[in-house]
Amino acid sequence: MDIISSVVFASATLWATFFVRIQGEDVLEEAITFTTYHLNRFRSEIDSNLLIREKVSRALHQSIHREVPIIGARYYIPIYEKEESSNELIVRFAKLNFNYLQSLYQKELFDLTRWWRDSNMCSKVPYVRDRIVESYVWGVDMNYEPQYSFARATVAKVIQLTTVLDDTYDTYAPLEDLEIFTQRESKSINDGENVTAVDCYMKQYGVSKEEALNKFAQLAEEMWMSMNKEWVETVFVPRQCLKPFLSYGRLAITCLENGDGFTYPEEVIKSQILALFVDPMI
């Protein structure tokens, strides 16, 4: 490993520790500022070593701790394959494993699609969002291992049926309920605008949008620190019972950080859907 690779590796490792911190580890706040600056500098200045740039870009895009494991594997296997120290046998097994999982996901998705089609919901309630694929993404992200087929299907069905209830309420809610909702909503919005939690916070505390977003980011970091602490210190509850809570936090980043990936999947999570269910590793 040359000197540049060593420095980049060390910086990326230090950067990753920020995301597993707990309350009281304030020194890591300084570490993230330092390493983010240098990793961005490396990414912009290193033109000759595409592998290092790819590593840095992926690391800055999402930390390993907060990334959905199966999605992280899909993107990191090709990066590892390009390394001089990579083990060809490990790469082959990793690709075979992913392609096996992908074929399993395809079969499960076929069965789910048939279940949804046989329910005839699309004709009974045509106003409902058809999101069986996106619902299944949540199932895969929460339980990607092959033995959890039933759990994945259950999560997908529950989310899609909940969408039916949600969209039905939006379309056919009683007038009196809508009037109450509208009255409450009108207290916090301008005419014709949708109310978000950010809008409410801005109005309540008299702050700018940027200040509100920074506050929400701070609250999210505090929640992650709490989850990290519970994950490490909780010993009387099986890991499998705790994992869904950690997975949900990862899912929120994956599907909601850059927009509503459930309502607008083509704009937010299309690439992940293709990577998980369509494009094999070769």
C-alpha positions in Angstrom: 0.0 0.0 0.0 1.5 3.3 -1.1 1.7 6.4 1.1 -1.4 8.1 -0.5 -3.5 4.9 -0.1 -2.4 4.6 3.5 -3.4 8.2 4.3 -6.7 7.8 2.5 -7.4 4.5 4.3 -6.6 6.1 7.7 -8.8 9.1 7.0 -11.7 7.0 5.9 -11.4 4.8 9.0 -11.4 7.8 11.3 -14.3 9.3 9.3 -16.3 6.0 9.8 -15.8 6.1 13.6 -17.9 9.2 13.8 -21.0 7.3 12.9 -20.7 4.7 15.6 -20.1 7.2 18.4 -22.3 7.6 21.5 -23.2 10.6 23.7 -20.1 12.2 25.3 -17.6 11.4 22.6 -17.3 15.1 21.6 -13.8 14.7 20.2 -15.2 12.8 17.2 -17.1 16.0 16.3 -13.7 17.6 15.5 -12.6 14.4 13.8 -15.5 14.4 11.3 -14.7 18.0 10.3 -11.0 17.2 9.8 -11.5 14.0 7.9 -14.4 15.2 5.7 -12.3 18.1 4.5 -9.3 15.9 3.7 -11.3 13.2 2.0 -13.0 15.7 -0.2 -9.6 17.2 -1.0 -8.3 13.7 -1.9 -11.3 13.0 -4.1 -10.8 16.2 -6.1 -7.0 16.1 -6.4 -6.4 12.4 -7.1 -7.0 12.0 -10.8 -4.7 9.1 -11.6 -6.0 6.6 -9.0 -9.6 6.0 -9.9 -9.9 3.2 -7.3 -9.0 5.6 -4.4 -11.5 8.2 -5.8 -14.2 5.5 -5.9 -13.5 4.4 -2.4 -13.6 8.0 -1.1 -16.7 8.8 -3.0 -18.5 5.8 -1.7 -17.4 6.4 1.9 -18.5 10.0 1.8 -21.9 9.0 0.3 -22.7 6.6 3.1 -20.9 5.2 6.1 -20.8 1.4 6.4 -22.5 1.5 9.8 -25.5 3.4 8.4 -25.8 1.6 5.1 -28.2 -1.2 4.4 -25.9 -4.3 4.4 -27.1 -5.9 1.1 -26.9 -2.5 -0.7 -23.5 -1.8 0.7 -22.3 -5.3 -0.5 -23.6 -4.6 -4.0 -21.4 -1.5 -4.3 -18.4 -2.6 -2.3 -17.7 -5.9 -4.0 -16.6 -4.3 -7.3 -14.4 -1.9 -5.4 -12.7 -4.7 -3.5 -12.3 -6.6 -6.7 -10.1 -3.8 -8.2 -7.7 -3.8 -5.3 -4.3 -5.4 -5.8 -4.6 -7.3 -2.6 -8.0 -8.7 -3.4 -8.6 -12.4 -3.1 -10.0 -13.8 -6.3 -11.8 -16.7 -4.5 -13.4 -14.4 -2.1 -14.6 -12.2 -4.9 -16.1 -15.2 -6.8 -17.9 -16.4 -3.7 -19.2 -12.9 -2.9 -20.6 -12.5 -6.4 -22.1 -16.0 -6.3 -23.7 -15.2 -3.0 -25.2 -11.9 -4.2 -26.5 -13.5 -7.4 -28.1 -16.3 -5.4 -29.8 -13.8 -3.2 -30.9 -11.7 -6.2 -32.5 -14.8 -7.8 -34.3 -15.5 -4.5 -35.5 -11.9 -4.4 -36.8 -12.1 -7.9 -38.8 -15.2 -7.1 -40.2 -13.6 -4.0 -41.1 -10.5 -5.9 -42.8 -12.5 -8.6 -44.9 -14.2 -5.9 -45.7 -10.9 -4.3 -46.7 -9.3 -7.6 -49.0 -12.2 -8.4 -50.5 -11.9 -4.9 -51.2 -8.2 -5.5 -52.5 -8.7 -9.0 -54.9 -11.5 -7.8 -56.2 -9.2 -5.1 -57.5 -7.1 -7.9 -56.9 -4.0 -5.8 -55.7 -2.0 -8.8 -59.2 -2.1 -10.3 -61.2 -2.0 -7.0 -59.3 1.0 -5.7 -57.6 2.6 -8.8 -56.5 5.7 -6.8 -54.2 3.6 -4.6 -50.4 3.8 -5.2 -49.1 0.6 -6.7 -46.0 0.2 -4.6 -45.5 -3.6 -4.2 -41.9 -3.4 -5.5 -41.0 -0.4 -3.2 -42.7 -2.2 -0.3 -40.6 -5.2 -0.9 -37.5 -3.1 -0.9 -38.2 -2.3 2.8 -38.7 -6.0 3.4 -35.3 -6.8 1.8 -33.5 -4.0 3.5 -34.8 -5.1 7.0 -34.2 -8.8 6.5 -31.9 -9.5 3.5 -30.7 -13.0 4.6 -32.1 -15.9 2.6 -33.8 -17.6 5.6 -36.1 -14.6 6.2 -38.3 -15.0 3.1 -41.5 -15.0 5.1 -40.5 -11.9 7.0 -39.7 -10.0 3.7 -43.0 -11.0 2.2 -44.9 -10.0 5.3 -43.3 -6.6 5.6 -44.1 -5.9 1.9 -47.7 -7.0 2.2 -48.3 -4.9 5.4 -46.7 -1.8 3.8 -48.8 -2.2 0.6 -52.0 -2.7 2.5 -51.3 0.2 4.8 -50.8 2.3 1.6 -54.3 1.2 0.6 -55.7 2.5 3.9 -53.7 5.7 3.7 -54.7 6.5 0.2 -58.3 5.6 0.8 -58.5 8.0 3.7 -56.9 10.7 1.6 -59.5 10.1 -1.1 -62.7 9.2 0.8 -62.3 10.6 4.4 -65.5 12.0 5.9 -66.0 15.6 5.2 -66.1 16.6 8.8 -62.7 14.9 9.4 -61.2 16.7 6.5 -62.6 20.0 7.7 -61.0 19.5 11.1 -57.7 18.5 9.4 -57.8 21.5 7.1 -58.5 23.9 9.9 -55.5 22.6 11.9 -53.3 22.6 8.8 -54.3 26.1 7.8 -52.9 27.4 11.1 -49.3 26.5 10.0 -49.3 26.9 6.0 -49.5 29.4 3.2 -52.3 29.0 0.6 -51.9 25.9 -1.5 -48.7 24.7 0.2 -48.0 21.4 1.8 -47.1 21.5 5.5 -44.0 19.6 6.6 -42.4 19.2 10.0 -39.7 21.7 8.9 -42.4 24.3 8.1 -44.0 23.8 11.5 -40.7 24.1 13.3 -39.9 27.3 11.4 -43.1 28.9 12.3 -43.1 27.8 15.9 -39.6 28.9 16.7 -39.2 31.7 14.2 -36.1 30.3 12.4 -35.0 30.0 8.8 -35.3 26.8 6.8 -31.6 26.2 7.0 -31.7 26.5 10.8 -34.7 24.2 11.0 -32.9 21.6 8.8 -29.8 21.8 10.9 -31.9 21.2 14.0 -33.5 18.2 12.5 -30.1 16.8 11.5 -28.9 17.4 15.0 -31.9 15.5 16.4 -31.2 12.6 13.9 -27.6 12.4 15.1 -28.7 12.3 18.7 -31.1 9.5 17.9 -28.3 7.6 16.2 -26.1 8.0 19.2 -28.8 6.6 21.4 -29.3 3.6 19.1 -25.6 3.0 19.0 -25.4 3.0 22.8 -28.4 0.6 23.1 -26.9 -1.7 20.5 -23.7 -2.0 22.4 -24.9 -2.0 26.0 -28.1 -4.1 25.7 -27.2 -7.7 26.5 -30.4 -9.2 27.7 -32.3 -8.9 24.4 -31.3 -11.1 21.4 -29.6 -9.2 18.6 -32.3 -10.3 16.1 -34.9 -8.4 18.2 -32.8 -5.2 18.1 -31.8 -5.4 14.5 -35.1 -4.1 13.0 -34.7 -0.9 14.9 -31.2 -0.3 13.5 -32.4 -1.4 10.1 -35.3 1.1 10.2 -32.8 3.9 10.8 -30.8 2.7 7.9 -33.9 2.5 5.7 -34.9 6.0 6.6 -31.6 7.3 5.2 -31.8 5.1 2.1 -35.4 5.9 1.1 -36.1 9.3 2.6 -32.8 11.3 2.8 -33.0 12.6 -0.7 -36.8 12.7 -1.0 -39.8 10.4 -0.6 -38.5 7.2 -2.2 -41.8 5.5 -1.7 -44.0 8.0 -3.4 -41.4 9.0 -6.0 -39.2 5.9 -6.5 -37.9 6.7 -9.9 -36.3 9.9 -8.5 -34.9 8.4 -5.3 -34.4 4.6 -5.2 -34.6 3.5 -8.8 -30.8 2.7 -8.9 -31.1 0.6 -5.8 -34.1 -1.3 -7.2 -32.1 -2.1 -10.3 -29.0 -3.1 -8.4 -30.9 -5.4 -6.0 -33.4 -7.0 -8.3 -32.3 -6.6 -12.0 -28.6 -6.3 -12.6 -26.5 -9.4 -11.7 -22.9 -9.2 -10.7 -20.6 -10.5 -13.4 
